[in-house]
């Protein structure tokens, strides 16, 4: 079975986003957290219906799904949710840290 070109290109792009985000998060680049949020948000939802399917999991995923016979299945990737929340926490922490630095810098002038 051959996958459609759009599927392959989309997966390669999303894989590149994930790799880039992971690499630059470790180098403490703030913009990389936004890429990581996008990467995990795409993996969050799992939908399977008789006519279509949306599920992207690169690497590790833990899906919890509800399904109806012949109607479809709707799920949530708990690993992606945990990583999305962690990335959001990191982004908020970085924003607070930067805001505190800016405020303390203005106090001294």
N, C-alpha and C positions, 0 to 999 in steps of 0.2 A: 504494500500500500504506500503510495507516495503522498506526502503532505503537500498542501497547497503552498505556493511561494509566499503568499501573504502571512501564513502561519509561521513559516520558517523565519522570515524577515522580522516579524513582530517578536518572536522568541529571542532572536539574536540581539535585537535592540534592548529588550527588557533585561536580558542577561548582562549586556554591557553596562546598563544603568546600575544593576545590582553590584557588579564587580567594581565599577568606578566608585560607587557610594561606599562600599565596604573598605576599599583601599584608602580613600581619602578621609573617611571617618577616623581611621587609626592615625592619620597624619593631622588630625584635629582641624580640618577645614570645615567651617560652619555650613557652607553651601552643600556639602556632602550629606548632611542630615536631611535636607530637603529632598535630595535624590533618594535617600533611604526611605523616607516617608512615602514617596511615590511608588517605589519598588514594592514595599509591603502592602500598600493600599490596593495595588493591582491584584495581589495574591489573596486578599481578604475574603472575597465572595466566591462561592462555588454554586453554579446553576446548571442544572441538567434538565432539559425538557425533551419531549418526543421530537421536536423540530430543531433544537439548537443546544449548544453547550458552551459554558464559559467556566473555565477552571485553569488557572495558571499557578503552578507550584514549581519553583525552581529550588531544588535541594530538598528541604525538609518541610513537611506540612502535616498538620493534624486537623482533619476536617470533621466537624460535627454537623450532621445533616438531618433534615426532616424530609421525608419523601412520601409520595402518594403513588400507589400502583398505577402505572400508565399515564400519570399526570406530570410527574417531574420530581426533582430533588433540589432542595435549596439548602446550602450549608455555609458554614463559617470556618475559616482556617484559624484555629486557636493560636498556632505558632505565629502566623502573620499578625494576628491581633496583638499578641504579647510584644512582638518586635516593633509594631507600629506605635504602641503605647510607650515603649522604652525610648524610641527615637523622638517622639513628641516630648517626653520628659527631658531628654537631653537638649532638645531645641529650646524648650522653655528655660532650662537651667542656664544655657549659654546666653540667652537673651537677658535674663535677670542679672547674670554676672557682668555682661557688657553694660547694661543700664546702670548698675551700681558703680562700675568703674568711671562711667561718664559723669555721674552725679558727684562722686568723690573728687573727680578732677576739677569740677566747677567750684567746689567748696574752697579749694586752696587759692583761687585767684581773686 
